[in-house]
Amino acid sequence: QVQLVESGGGLVQPGGSLRLSCAASGIVFTIYAMSWYRQAPGKRRELVASITSGGSTNYADSVKGRFTISRDNTKNTASLQMNSLKPDDTAVYYCNADRHVVGTTAYWGQGTQVTVSP
């Protein structure tokens, strides 16, 4: 049974920091690209950051220079360090595992709420 379990969300003031973690089980973690998506109320889910199995990273323009994605293949975890948070970063953040190979399944976590407010 595949599980992606996010943690680390919460309420933070503008300019603050949070670190999200995603613990994966039931998959061969090292062959999956890991990504963080977010969905704000009334908006579509959007890609925030991704990291390939080889460690290459990609970021949405809106978070470049503020967010850092990483992975620990020894612990089957992916993390998102979020600094200089803004109210526009408020959303539910989802962890995603995907091999990006036709015919394979992508997996999602249940989401964790991040609220940036004074």
SVG drawing of the C-alpha trace seen along z (x, -y; Angstrom):
<svg xmlns="http://www.w3.org/2000/svg" viewBox="-13 -41 34 43">
<polyline fill="none" stroke="black" stroke-width="0.4" points="0.0,0.0 1.5,-3.3 1.4,-6.2 2.6,-9.7 2.2,-11.5 2.8,-15.3 3.6,-17.2 4.8,-20.6 2.0,-22.9 0.5,-25.6 0.0,-29.2 2.9,-31.6 3.2,-35.4 4.4,-37.0 8.1,-36.8 8.2,-33.6 9.4,-30.1 8.0,-26.6 9.4,-23.3 7.1,-20.7 8.0,-17.0 6.6,-14.1 7.2,-10.5 6.8,-7.9 6.2,-4.2 5.2,-1.4 7.2,-2.6 10.8,-2.3 11.4,-5.9 14.7,-6.3 13.1,-5.9 10.3,-8.5 10.4,-12.2 9.0,-14.0 7.0,-17.2 5.1,-19.7 1.8,-21.2 -0.5,-23.6 -4.1,-24.6 -5.6,-27.8 -9.4,-28.3 -11.0,-28.8 -7.8,-28.2 -6.4,-25.3 -3.7,-23.0 -0.3,-24.3 3.2,-22.9 5.4,-24.5 8.6,-22.6 9.9,-19.2 13.1,-17.1 14.0,-14.3 15.3,-10.9 18.8,-12.3 18.4,-15.4 17.6,-18.0 15.2,-20.7 12.6,-22.9 10.6,-25.7 7.6,-27.8 8.6,-31.4 6.6,-32.6 8.7,-30.7 12.2,-30.8 14.7,-32.1 12.4,-31.5 11.6,-27.8 14.0,-24.8 13.0,-21.3 15.2,-18.4 15.0,-14.6 16.6,-12.1 16.7,-8.7 17.9,-7.0 14.8,-8.1 12.3,-8.0 11.4,-11.6 11.0,-14.8 11.0,-18.2 10.1,-21.8 11.8,-24.6 9.7,-27.7 11.2,-31.1 10.0,-34.7 6.4,-33.4 3.7,-35.7 0.0,-35.7 -0.3,-34.5 1.5,-31.3 -1.6,-30.3 -2.9,-27.0 -3.1,-23.3 0.2,-21.8 0.3,-18.3 3.2,-15.9 3.3,-13.9 5.4,-10.9 5.6,-10.3 7.9,-8.2 6.7,-10.2 6.6,-7.0 3.5,-6.1 1.4,-3.5 2.7,-4.0 0.7,-5.5 1.3,-8.8 0.6,-9.1 -0.6,-12.0 -0.6,-12.8 -3.6,-14.0 -2.4,-17.6 -1.3,-19.9 -2.6,-23.5 -0.3,-26.4 -1.7,-29.7 0.3,-33.0 -1.4,-35.7 -0.5,-38.6"/>
</svg>
